[in-house]
């Protein structure tokens, strides 16, 4: 008979709960009638969403986030799918280097990768930061996924 809860399984479950627990609790706290994210919950409210909807800069930020996310998802899929097909079906010159470069965001911590992209864009390429640079950077990060 096989043991279900080995120490490694228990560690993996605890690690996952610790890592994703706060993310899963955020929507719950967003409807809480308290200024701070604490238990016990005071009651249900939509006041946080109403104050966000009344703030023009918050709505602008929300719109920018949704626009960038949508465009990045479409572009990363449109570029990543043919690239993956080409790398797996054909023997391309430099295919290994391309595959290694595409896998870079998976092995380098995201904050290190983001700061490196920022330095390359601003210091080396002298690019002015905009939603276009945010989108392009996110496409580059999302390609391996």
C-alpha positions, 0 to 999 in steps of 0.5 A, spaced: 500 500 500 502 506 498 503 512 502 499 518 500 502 523 505 509 523 504 513 528 507 515 531 500 507 531 499 506 535 505 511 540 504 509 541 497 502 542 500 504 547 505 508 551 500 503 551 495 498 554 501 503 559 503 505 561 496 498 562 493 494 563 500 494 570 500 492 571 492 486 567 494 484 571 500 485 578 496 478 577 492 475 576 499 478 582 503 476 586 497 469 585 499 470 586 506 467 592 510 474 594 513 480 598 511 485 593 512 485 586 510 484 582 517 480 577 520 474 577 522 471 580 516 466 586 518 461 585 513 460 585 505 461 591 501 462 594 494 465 601 497 472 599 495 470 598 488 465 604 488 471 608 490 475 605 484 470 607 479 469 614 481 477 615 481 479 617 473 486 615 474 484 608 477 480 607 471 485 609 467 490 604 470 485 599 470 484 600 462 491 600 461 492 593 465 487 590 461 489 593 454 496 590 455 494 584 458 490 582 452 495 585 447 500 581 450 496 574 450 494 575 443 502 577 441 505 572 445 501 566 443 501 568 435 509 569 436 510 563 441 506 558 437 509 558 430 516 558 434 514 552 438 512 548 432 518 550 428 523 549 433 520 542 434 519 540 427 525 542 423 532 542 424 534 550 424 541 553 424 541 556 431 535 552 434 538 550 440 540 558 442 533 560 440 530 555 444 535 557 450 534 564 449 526 563 449 527 559 456 531 564 459 525 567 463 523 560 466 530 560 469 531 567 471 527 570 477 522 575 474 525 581 478 532 580 475 529 579 468 525 585 469 530 590 471 535 587 466 530 589 461 529 596 464 537 597 464 537 594 456 531 599 454 533 605 458 541 605 458 543 601 452 537 602 447 535 609 450 528 607 449 523 612 452 518 608 457 511 607 455 505 602 454 509 599 448 515 598 452 511 594 457 507 590 452 514 588 449 517 586 455 511 582 457 511 579 451 518 577 451 517 574 458 510 570 456 513 567 450 516 560 454 509 559 457 
